[in-house]
Amino acid sequence: MKPELSADFADYTRELGDGFTPPGPELEFLYRLIANVAPPIEVGSVERGLLKIIPITGGRFEGPRLRGTVLPVGADWNTTSHLVPTTRHIDTRYILKTDDGAIISLSTRGYATQTGEVLKRRTAREPVDPGEYYFKQHLFFDTAAEEYLWLNNVVAFGCVISQKTPGVIYDAWIVR
């Protein structure tokens, strides 16, 4: 993927960059995660919006380089924007345990935004094609497990597939 730039600006930046053009990003599938959740705890209207905390009660994840369970620890601090009520700010904490026993801390931050009609359908837990809304999140990993240290230094993101019971399903990708 190449950026669309005017010829003058492209030449100027190539000159400043010693004649190099950086390669475009490539994606590597990391895993699919299913997180089970409990009913939300309504905190109420806070400075940023309407806050509810959604406890994470377990789950599974699986990909080509790692698989395991989502431990029943953590939550989604989910804030509905005061300015744009069809936008939710996502801030989660998970603990992952790989099938070989490694512990990985996972934090995510992202956004879910959609039209009012799609929000009503999703709130009612009706099936909604993920192409009808935007729900993406940055993924941040921390682990001391030697075989997974590479996770500490990746740029990764998740794309939510579904939010039906028992919780949320998303695919995770690494940007190479």
C-alpha positions in Angstrom: 0.0 0.0 0.0 1.5 3.3 -1.1 0.4 6.7 0.3 -1.2 9.1 -2.1 0.9 12.2 -2.2 1.5 15.0 -4.7 4.6 14.5 -6.8 6.3 17.6 -5.3 5.6 16.4 -1.7 6.7 12.8 -2.5 9.9 14.1 -4.0 10.6 16.4 -1.1 10.1 13.7 1.5 12.1 11.2 -0.5 14.9 13.8 -0.5 14.7 14.3 3.2 14.6 10.5 3.8 17.9 9.9 2.0 16.0 8.5 -1.0 14.2 5.8 0.9 10.5 5.1 1.0 9.4 3.0 4.0 7.6 -0.3 3.2 3.9 -0.3 3.7 2.5 -2.4 6.6 1.7 -6.1 6.4 -0.7 -7.9 8.7 -0.1 -11.2 10.5 -3.0 -13.0 12.1 -2.3 -13.4 15.9 -5.5 -15.1 17.3 -9.2 -15.2 17.6 -10.5 -14.5 21.2 -13.8 -15.2 22.8 -14.3 -13.4 26.1 -17.2 -14.3 28.3 -18.7 -11.4 30.3 -21.0 -10.8 33.2 -23.8 -8.2 33.3 -22.5 -4.7 33.3 -22.0 -2.7 36.5 -23.5 0.8 35.9 -21.2 3.5 37.4 -23.2 6.4 35.9 -22.5 9.7 34.2 -18.8 10.6 34.7 -16.8 13.4 33.1 -16.1 11.5 29.8 -19.5 9.9 29.4 -21.8 7.2 30.7 -19.5 4.6 32.3 -20.3 0.9 32.8 -17.8 -1.8 33.8 -18.3 -5.2 32.2 -16.6 -8.0 34.1 -14.6 -10.6 32.1 -15.5 -14.1 33.4 -13.3 -16.2 31.1 -12.9 -17.4 27.6 -10.5 -18.8 25.0 -8.1 -17.6 22.4 -6.4 -19.5 19.6 -3.9 -18.6 16.8 -0.9 -20.0 15.0 1.6 -18.9 17.6 -0.4 -19.0 20.8 -3.6 -20.4 22.4 -5.1 -20.7 25.8 -7.7 -19.4 28.2 -8.9 -16.0 29.2 -8.8 -16.0 33.0 -11.8 -14.8 35.0 -10.0 -11.6 35.9 -10.4 -8.1 34.3 -13.1 -6.0 32.8 -14.1 -3.5 30.1 -14.4 0.1 31.3 -16.9 1.0 28.6 -17.8 4.7 28.3 -20.5 6.0 26.1 -19.5 9.5 24.8 -21.5 12.5 26.0 -20.7 14.3 22.7 -21.5 11.4 20.4 -23.9 8.9 22.1 -23.4 6.3 19.3 -19.7 6.1 20.2 -18.2 3.9 23.0 -14.7 4.2 24.3 -13.3 0.8 25.1 -10.7 0.3 27.8 -10.1 -3.4 28.8 -7.8 -5.5 30.9 -7.5 -9.2 30.5 -5.2 -11.9 31.8 -4.4 -14.7 29.3 -2.9 -18.0 30.2 -1.4 -20.0 27.3 -1.9 -23.7 27.0 1.8 -24.1 28.0 1.3 -22.1 31.2 2.6 -18.6 30.3 0.7 -15.6 31.8 0.1 -12.6 29.5 -1.4 -9.3 30.6 -3.5 -7.7 27.8 -4.8 -4.1 27.8 -6.9 -2.8 25.0 -8.1 0.7 24.0 -10.4 1.5 21.2 -13.7 2.7 19.8 -17.0 1.3 18.8 -19.1 3.7 16.7 -22.2 3.1 14.6 -25.4 4.7 13.5 -28.3 5.1 15.9 -30.2 2.3 14.1 -27.2 -0.1 14.3 -26.7 0.7 18.0 -30.3 -0.2 18.7 -29.9 -3.5 16.9 -26.6 -4.3 18.7 -28.0 -3.3 22.1 -30.9 -5.7 21.5 -28.3 -8.4 20.8 -29.6 -8.8 17.2 -27.1 -10.1 14.7 -25.3 -7.2 13.0 -22.7 -7.6 10.2 -19.4 -6.1 11.6 -19.2 -4.2 8.3 -22.1 -2.0 9.5 -20.1 -0.5 12.4 -16.6 0.4 13.4 -15.2 -1.5 16.5 -11.4 -1.6 16.6 -9.0 -1.6 19.4 -5.2 -1.3 20.1 -3.8 -4.3 21.9 -0.9 -3.9 24.4 0.8 -7.0 25.8 3.0 -7.5 28.9 4.6 -10.9 29.8 7.7 -12.2 31.4 7.4 -15.6 29.7 10.5 -16.0 27.6 8.8 -17.8 24.7 6.3 -14.9 24.4 8.6 -11.9 25.0 8.1 -10.9 21.3 4.5 -9.9 22.2 5.8 -7.0 24.4 7.1 -5.2 21.3 4.4 -5.6 18.7 1.9 -3.2 17.3 -1.3 -5.1 17.3 -5.0 -4.4 16.9 -8.3 -6.2 17.2 -11.4 -6.2 15.0 -14.6 -7.2 16.8 -16.7 -9.8 15.0 -19.6 -10.2 17.5 -20.9 -9.0 20.8 -23.6 -11.6 21.3 -23.8 -13.7 24.5 -21.6 -14.9 26.0 -19.6 -11.8 25.4 -17.3 -10.6 22.7 -15.4 -12.2 19.8 -12.5 -10.5 18.0 -9.6 -11.2 15.7 -6.2 -9.9 16.6 -3.6 -8.9 14.1 0.1 -7.8 14.3 1.2 -5.0 12.0 4.6 -5.9 10.4 
